[in-house]
């Protein structure tokens, strides 16, 4: 159509334990944190390689294509390279 309609709604923040979210969500969070840690982003908060690995391992419990396991290997390599700097 040619016209838009403004829709407003309130979104409630409902914090959940990492144990209450899906493995897919946890794995996606690990990938996002990995990028921030690699770039030393000011938005990384307390994220570290150790946290990324912990999240990735949790999220990799279901890994039909093996890609998540491959990510863990990439993480280990990046961690080793960072130590050499």
C-alpha positions in Angstrom: 0.0 0.0 0.0 0.8 3.7 -0.1 0.2 4.4 3.5 1.8 3.2 6.7 0.3 2.6 10.1 2.1 3.4 13.3 2.0 0.4 15.7 3.4 0.8 19.2 3.8 -1.8 21.8 5.8 -2.3 25.0 8.5 -5.0 25.1 9.2 -6.3 28.5 12.7 -7.3 29.4 12.5 -10.9 30.8 16.0 -12.0 31.6 16.6 -15.7 31.4 19.2 -18.1 32.6 21.5 -19.4 29.9 20.0 -22.9 30.8 16.6 -21.7 29.7 17.4 -20.7 26.1 18.0 -22.9 23.0 21.4 -24.2 22.0 21.0 -22.2 18.8 20.6 -19.0 20.8 23.6 -19.8 23.0 25.8 -20.7 19.9 24.8 -17.5 18.2 25.7 -15.5 21.3 29.1 -17.2 21.3 29.7 -16.2 17.6 28.7 -12.6 18.3 31.0 -12.4 21.4 33.8 -14.0 19.4 33.7 -11.1 16.9 33.7 -8.5 19.7 36.6 -10.1 21.5 38.6 -10.4 18.3 38.1 -6.7 17.5 38.5 -5.7 21.2 35.2 -3.9 20.9 34.3 -1.4 23.5 30.9 -3.2 23.7 32.3 -6.6 24.6 31.7 -6.1 28.3 33.3 -8.9 30.2 33.4 -11.3 27.1 36.6 -13.2 26.7 37.9 -16.2 24.7 37.1 -18.4 27.8 33.4 -17.2 27.8 33.1 -17.6 24.0 34.4 -21.2 24.3 32.1 -22.0 27.2 29.1 -20.7 25.2 30.2 -22.4 22.0 30.6 -25.8 23.7 27.1 -25.5 25.2 25.6 -24.4 21.9 27.4 -27.2 20.0 25.6 -30.0 21.7 23.5 -30.3 18.6 25.7 -30.1 15.6 24.3 -32.1 12.6 26.6 -30.5 10.0 29.7 -30.3 12.1 30.0 -26.5 11.6 29.8 -25.7 15.3 32.7 -28.1 16.0 34.6 -26.4 13.2 33.9 -23.0 14.9 35.4 -24.4 18.1 38.6 -25.2 16.2 38.7 -21.7 14.7 38.3 -20.3 18.2 41.2 -22.3 19.5 43.4 -21.1 16.6 42.4 -17.5 17.2 43.1 -17.8 20.9 46.6 -19.3 20.2 47.4 -16.5 17.7 46.3 -13.9 20.2 48.7 -15.3 22.8 51.6 -15.0 20.4 51.1 -11.2 20.0 
